[in-house]
């Protein structure tokens, strides 16, 4: 089953953009905090890295394509929390 992130060999998405204006891995503090929160939760067994990856890849295509990279992570994390805390 293919997800929206699996666009290898597909046309119409424009050229691949590499890098940016700087070499910084994060553009805002919250992005680093989001990454560290996810890594801490995985380390403590709250969810697996595979579960997180699946949550990111399962975002609806329109939402996935409209969100910046770490906002996808945050949205996926919110979905995991909803499933774990509201079930």
N, C-alpha and C positions, 0 to 999 in steps of 0.2 A: 504494500500500500504506500503510495507516494503522498508526501505532504507538501505544503507550499514552499518549504525551504529547499526541496529537492528539485531544482530547476536545471540540473546539469544537462547540457545538450539542447535545451529549449531556446527558442529565438524570441525576440521582442522585449527583452529586459534591459537592453542597452549595454554599453561596455561595463566591465567590472572595474570598480574604482578601488585603487589600492592606496593605503596611507591617507594622510591628510596634511594639514598645515604644520602639524607638530607630531612628535613621537610619543606623546603622552597616552598611556593606556586608558585613562579616564578623563572626561571633560568636566566632571562635577564630582564633588565629594560623595553625593548620594549614590553615584554609580559604583564607587569603590565599596561603600557601605552595603549596597545591595549584593555585590559579589561575595563579600565577607560573610554576610548573613546566610547566604545560600550554602557556602562552604561549611560554615559552622553547623547548620542544620543537617547537612549530609553527614558530617563527621560524627554527630550525635545520634544518627540513625532515625531522625524524624521522617526523612524521605531519602530515596536513593537518587544518585545522579542521573540514572536512566529515567526515573519518574519525572525528574525536573526537565530533562531533555524532551521527553514525550509531551510534557505540558507546554513547552515552548513551541514545538512542532505542530501541536494540535490547535493552536490559535486559529480562529477563522481566517482564511486567506486575506480578506480585505483588511482586517485588523493587523495581521502579521506584517503586511506590506506597508502599512501606514505608520507603524511604530518604529522609533529608533531602537537600536540594538538593546540597550539596557532597559528600556521601557518594556520590551518584550519579556525580558527576564523578570521584571517586577510584576507584570501582568500574570505571567505563568506562576510566580510565587504566590500571588493572591489567590489564584485558582486552587493551588495545592492546599493553602491554608483553609480555604472554604471547604474543600473536600475532607480534610483531616479534622477540622474543628466543628463542622456543622453536621457531621455524619453520626 
